[in-house]
Amino acid sequence: MSTLAHTMMTAARHADSGLAGPGELDRYPYAEAPGPDRVGPPHWDGADVDLARVGRRAAGSRGRGLHGQLVQQLGQMIVSGDLGADRPLVPEEIGQRFEVSRTVVRESLRVLEAKGLVSARPNVGTRVRPVSDWNLLDPDIIEWRAFGPQREDQRRELNELRWTIEPLAARLAAGHGRADVQQRLSDMVEIMGHALAQGDGITFSRADNEFHGLLIQVAGNRMLEHLSGIVCAALQVSGNPVTSCDRPSETSVAHHGRIVEALAANDPQGAENAMRQLLMVHPEVERVVPAPREH
């Protein structure tokens, strides 16, 4: 097996949540006194069991430390509806409930605010925002929705986006003819083939992720490039936790190979058609393929 394939066997991608800038933590006062526009602090009504469940799942799913785990826990609770819209979040109570420091709480709330899940305002405190304010294209929110009560809607919406984005990206990428990119894509197909033969779903998924992300990035459209994270998130959540939407199969690997061949031949239509065939490998996608318009 090549060095690249070996590296893919052991490497894992992770999301960087970022750190607060100077003075940003002070936006989340640790002791919040109820004001005239606030209701009392939440008592996590009936959520104790869910808190424990979410906590165990988050702790085992990511090596992000306390800050990342708290973002994961609170984010999942908000997206699942355990913490409804306009629900006040008292930092002091969160710290006590999850046994974390005030710095961890404040930084976690800052990250959740950046995702549109909560807002912090003077004399009002920190509250959960309605779904209409969420950044639904954020990879974390995509993941939380995909494994929560909205899983079916999220997976359908992701598949619809993929059907729109990726055939276009394949067509555009065929016009760039970069040998280094084509070699990298070919390497990913090789890795997927090795992983399939070894029954290694994790490595297959990672190579699949890189293939689709790279294809979008080289399409030459900066707006499409910003959507590459959505496709990667779709690949991670549309199947099961260790395989992608394009589940390991010889047919899937063959379609990836045909895309690379079309790119090498500078064949935009061939690349687009091959991508559409690849997306059709997964039966879930068949249900979301747009029907032809009747004239």
C-alpha positions as a printed NumPy array, in Angstrom:
array([[  0.   ,   0.   ,   0.   ],
       [  1.285,   3.517,  -0.806],
       [  2.478,   5.943,   1.882],
       [ -0.549,   8.123,   1.132],
       [ -2.915,   5.237,   1.695],
       [ -1.191,   4.407,   4.972],
       [ -1.492,   8.023,   6.074],
       [ -5.19 ,   8.013,   5.293],
       [ -5.574,   4.922,   7.451],
       [ -4.358,   6.792,  10.516],
       [ -5.211,  10.468,   9.957],
       [ -8.482,  12.036,  11.071],
       [ -9.984,  15.384,  10.388],
       [-11.338,  17.598,  13.143],
       [-13.216,  20.88 ,  13.31 ],
       [-11.604,  23.886,  14.967],
       [-14.113,  25.826,  17.028],
       [-11.827,  28.822,  17.567],
       [-11.042,  30.827,  20.697],
       [-12.439,  34.041,  22.04 ],
       [-10.73 ,  37.335,  21.363],
       [ -9.744,  39.826,  24.068],
       [-12.691,  40.957,  26.138],
       [-15.223,  38.688,  24.429],
       [-15.748,  36.483,  27.474],
       [-17.149,  39.431,  29.41 ],
       [-20.219,  39.379,  27.164],
       [-21.495,  36.437,  29.168],
       [-21.74 ,  37.614,  32.807],
       [-21.349,  34.646,  35.082],
       [-23.868,  35.724,  37.697],
       [-27.031,  36.915,  35.996],
       [-29.741,  38.473,  38.087],
       [-33.251,  38.073,  36.652],
       [-34.431,  41.324,  35.112],
       [-37.925,  42.539,  34.29 ],
       [-37.802,  40.907,  30.835],
       [-36.483,  37.565,  32.024],
       [-38.115,  34.528,  33.44 ],
       [-36.438,  32.554,  36.164],
       [-33.437,  30.317,  35.482],
       [-34.132,  27.041,  33.693],
       [-34.494,  23.902,  35.758],
       [-33.761,  21.647,  32.766],
       [-37.295,  20.267,  32.993],
       [-37.204,  16.546,  32.478],
       [-33.847,  16.832,  30.757],
       [-31.639,  15.065,  33.315],
       [-31.735,  11.761,  31.451],
       [-31.089,  13.542,  28.153],
       [-28.214,  15.467,  29.712],
       [-26.517,  12.25 ,  30.677],
       [-27.17 ,  10.661,  27.282],
       [-25.917,  13.644,  25.34 ],
       [-22.909,  13.993,  27.613],
       [-21.784,  10.42 ,  27.09 ],
       [-22.227,  10.644,  23.321],
       [-20.335,  13.927,  23.039],
       [-17.479,  12.828,  25.263],
       [-16.948,   9.725,  23.21 ],
       [-17.3  ,  11.294,  19.781],
       [-14.722,  14.054,  19.765],
       [-11.417,  14.84 ,  21.385],
       [-12.191,  18.516,  21.806],
       [-11.649,  18.86 ,  25.53 ],
       [-14.141,  20.339,  27.977],
       [-14.921,  23.356,  25.824],
       [-15.688,  21.301,  22.738],
       [-17.723,  18.772,  24.698],
       [-19.873,  21.484,  26.27 ],
       [-20.496,  23.076,  22.862],
       [-21.515,  19.638,  21.618],
       [-23.784,  18.94 ,  24.582],
       [-25.592,  22.27 ,  24.593],
       [-25.788,  22.377,  20.807],
       [-27.407,  18.955,  20.639],
       [-29.902,  19.882,  23.341],
       [-30.893,  23.085,  21.533],
       [-31.199,  21.477,  18.11 ],
       [-33.149,  18.503,  19.469],
       [-35.636,  20.836,  21.151],
       [-34.706,  19.894,  24.714],
       [-33.924,  23.581,  25.199],
       [-36.643,  25.431,  23.291],
       [-36.609,  28.836,  21.661],
       [-36.293,  31.829,  23.991],
       [-35.168,  29.541,  26.813],
       [-32.857,  31.468,  29.182],
       [-29.436,  29.94 ,  29.756],
       [-27.772,  30.973,  33.004],
       [-23.989,  30.487,  32.742],
       [-23.614,  29.829,  36.464],
       [-26.176,  27.029,  36.383],
       [-24.62 ,  25.529,  33.247],
       [-21.238,  25.477,  34.973],
       [-22.675,  23.712,  37.99 ],
       [-24.7  ,  21.248,  35.94 ],
       [-21.78 ,  20.2  ,  33.734],
       [-19.065,  20.75 ,  36.343],
       [-16.96 ,  23.055,  34.194],
       [-15.319,  26.417,  34.823],
       [-16.857,  29.769,  34.042],
       [-14.284,  30.269,  31.277],
       [-15.39 ,  27.054,  29.575],
       [-19.057,  28.095,  29.834],
       [-18.474,  31.57 ,  28.449],
       [-16.341,  30.362,  25.559],
       [-18.883,  27.659,  24.699],
       [-21.736,  30.174,  24.655],
       [-19.662,  32.425,  22.399],
       [-19.277,  29.57 ,  19.895],
       [-22.998,  28.772,  20.051],
       [-23.807,  32.428,  19.446],
       [-21.607,  32.417,  16.34 ],
       [-23.695,  29.495,  15.069],
       [-26.89 ,  31.468,  15.649],
       [-28.164,  29.139,  18.377],
       [-28.106,  31.6  ,  21.281],
       [-27.959,  35.357,  21.822],
       [-26.588,  37.397,  24.697],
       [-28.067,  40.809,  25.405],
       [-27.724,  43.217,  28.338],
       [-30.55 ,  43.003,  30.883],
       [-31.946,  39.992,  29.054],
       [-29.193,  37.442,  29.426],
       [-28.399,  34.502,  27.199],
       [-31.334,  32.888,  25.426],
       [-31.934,  30.176,  22.864],
       [-32.743,  31.62 ,  19.438],
       [-35.49 ,  30.323,  17.084],
       [-34.637,  27.939,  14.251],
       [-34.964,  30.758,  11.716],
       [-31.829,  32.351,  13.217],
       [-29.645,  29.216,  13.146],
       [-26.814,  28.849,  10.676],
       [-28.188,  25.687,   9.103],
       [-25.111,  25.366,   6.876],
       [-22.789,  25.054,   9.871],
       [-21.256,  21.522,   9.855],
       [-21.9  ,  21.048,  13.584],
       [-25.564,  21.994,  13.27 ],
       [-25.876,  19.68 ,  10.27 ],
       [-24.497,  16.856,  12.388],
       [-26.69 ,  17.613,  15.397],
       [-29.815,  17.754,  13.234],
       [-28.86 ,  14.556,  11.424],
       [-28.633,  12.563,  14.63 ],
       [-31.625,  14.146,  16.357],
       [-35.393,  14.192,  15.89 ],
       [-34.991,  16.059,  12.577],
       [-32.712,  13.391,  11.095],
       [-34.938,  12.502,   8.133],
       [-35.491,  16.118,   7.102],
       [-31.793,  16.882,   7.46 ],
       [-30.65 ,  13.938,   5.366],
       [-33.207,  14.701,   2.671],
       [-32.144,  18.347,   2.531],
       [-28.465,  17.374,   2.376],
       [-29.087,  14.963,  -0.478],
       [-31.01 ,  17.63 ,  -2.362],
       [-28.091,  20.023,  -1.918],
       [-25.596,  17.417,  -3.079],
       [-27.648,  16.727,  -6.189],
       [-27.529,  20.45 ,  -6.973],
       [-23.919,  21.201,  -6.048],
       [-21.76 ,  18.252,  -7.027],
       [-22.691,  17.631, -10.683],
       [-22.023,  21.327, -11.353],
       [-18.722,  21.155,  -9.467],
       [-17.65 ,  18.12 , -11.508],
       [-18.494,  19.92 , -14.77 ],
       [-16.519,  23.028, -13.762],
       [-13.558,  21.027, -12.448],
       [-13.164,  19.312, -15.823],
       [-12.146,  22.598, -17.373],
       [ -9.159,  23.176, -15.109],
       [ -6.989,  20.239, -16.109],
       [ -4.607,  20.414, -13.141],
       [ -2.422,  17.326, -13.149],
       [ -1.666,  17.529,  -9.426],
       [ -5.366,  17.625,  -8.533],
       [ -6.198,  14.781, -10.875],
       [ -3.416,  12.701,  -9.308],
       [ -4.725,  13.425,  -5.822],
       [ -8.252,  12.437,  -6.827],
       [ -6.861,   9.279,  -8.416],
       [ -5.008,   8.533,  -5.16 ],
       [ -8.279,   8.829,  -3.245],
       [ -9.923,   6.321,  -5.588],
       [ -7.001,   3.962,  -5.022],
       [ -7.328,   4.323,  -1.265],
       [-11.063,   3.673,  -1.447],
       [-10.382,   0.508,  -3.413],
       [ -7.865,  -0.704,  -0.817],
       [-10.261,   0.147,   2.008],
       [-13.112,  -1.697,   0.316],
       [-10.967,  -4.819,  -0.095],
       [-10.009,  -4.677,   3.582],
       [-13.499,  -3.916,   4.854],
       [-12.236,  -0.62 ,   6.298],
       [-15.268,   1.684,   6.26 ],
       [-13.546,   4.476,   8.186],
       [-10.71 ,   4.866,   5.7  ],
       [-13.158,   4.593,   2.794],
       [-15.185,   7.423,   4.299],
       [-12.163,   9.673,   4.823],
       [-10.903,   9.171,   1.282],
       [-14.434,   9.752,  -0.021],
       [-14.615,  12.96 ,   1.998],
       [-11.37 ,  14.265,   0.564],
       [-12.361,  13.329,  -2.981],
       [-15.62 ,  15.276,  -2.919],
       [-14.2  ,  18.228,  -0.988],
       [-11.248,  18.581,  -3.361],
       [-13.455,  18.323,  -6.427],
       [-15.538,  21.267,  -5.243],
       [-12.487,  23.302,  -4.279],
       [-10.952,  23.023,  -7.754],
       [-14.172,  23.893,  -9.583],
       [-12.978,  27.493,  -9.775],
       [-16.079,  28.939,  -8.122],
       [-15.388,  30.517,  -4.742],
       [-19.015,  30.373,  -3.669],
       [-19.139,  26.664,  -4.406],
       [-15.874,  26.255,  -2.508],
       [-17.541,  27.584,   0.614],
       [-20.09 ,  24.79 ,   0.306],
       [-17.466,  22.03 ,   0.434],
       [-17.938,  21.724,   4.196],
       [-21.624,  20.975,   3.638],
       [-20.821,  18.117,   1.297],
       [-18.289,  16.704,   3.745],
       [-20.879,  16.911,   6.517],
       [-23.414,  15.204,   4.26 ],
       [-20.978,  12.371,   3.611],
       [-20.482,  11.891,   7.329],
       [-24.112,  11.898,   8.422],
       [-26.104,  10.515,   5.505],
       [-25.044,   6.943,   6.083],
       [-23.99 ,   5.523,   9.429],
       [-21.244,   6.945,  11.689],
       [-18.373,   5.105,   9.999],
       [-19.351,   5.116,   6.329],
       [-20.321,   7.809,   3.917],
       [-23.37 ,   8.466,   1.812],
       [-21.665,   6.521,  -0.955],
       [-21.392,   3.324,   1.047],
       [-18.37 ,   1.123,   0.271],
       [-19.053,  -0.844,  -2.885],
       [-17.305,  -1.706,  -6.126],
       [-19.902,   0.307,  -8.003],
       [-19.186,   3.415,  -5.934],
       [-15.423,   3.102,  -6.461],
       [-15.956,   2.599, -10.203],
       [-18.061,   5.769, -10.485],
       [-15.392,   7.766,  -8.64 ],
       [-12.878,   6.416, -11.134],
       [-15.03 ,   7.485, -14.081],
       [-15.155,  11.033, -12.717],
       [-11.348,  11.126, -12.609],
       [-11.186,   9.777, -16.174],
       [-13.574,  12.48 , -17.39 ],
       [-11.505,  15.172, -15.678],
       [ -8.317,  13.859, -17.305],
       [-10.053,  13.941, -20.688],
       [-11.305,  17.513, -20.091],
       [-14.838,  16.218, -20.594],
       [-17.229,  18.452, -18.574],
       [-20.382,  16.626, -19.644],
       [-18.814,  13.242, -18.914],
       [-17.721,  14.395, -15.454],
       [-21.192,  15.73 , -14.664],
       [-22.872,  12.543, -15.864],
       [-20.467,  10.37 , -13.867],
       [-21.191,  12.378, -10.724],
       [-24.933,  12.005, -11.22 ],
       [-24.474,   8.262, -11.602],
       [-22.414,   8.201,  -8.412],
       [-25.077,  10.055,  -6.456],
       [-27.669,   7.59 ,  -7.691],
       [-25.743,   4.667,  -6.156],
       [-27.316,   5.459,  -2.805],
       [-31.053,   4.578,  -2.843],
       [-31.865,   7.482,  -0.52 ],
       [-30.764,   9.908,  -3.22 ],
       [-33.201,   8.437,  -5.732],
       [-36.063,   9.749,  -3.646],
       [-34.808,  13.334,  -3.82 ],
       [-33.704,  13.583,  -7.44 ],
       [-35.714,  16.464,  -8.925],
       [-38.375,  15.242, -11.329],
       [-38.279,  16.621, -14.899],
       [-40.448,  19.645, -15.443],
       [-43.522,  19.207, -17.522],
       [-43.837,  21.713, -20.348]])
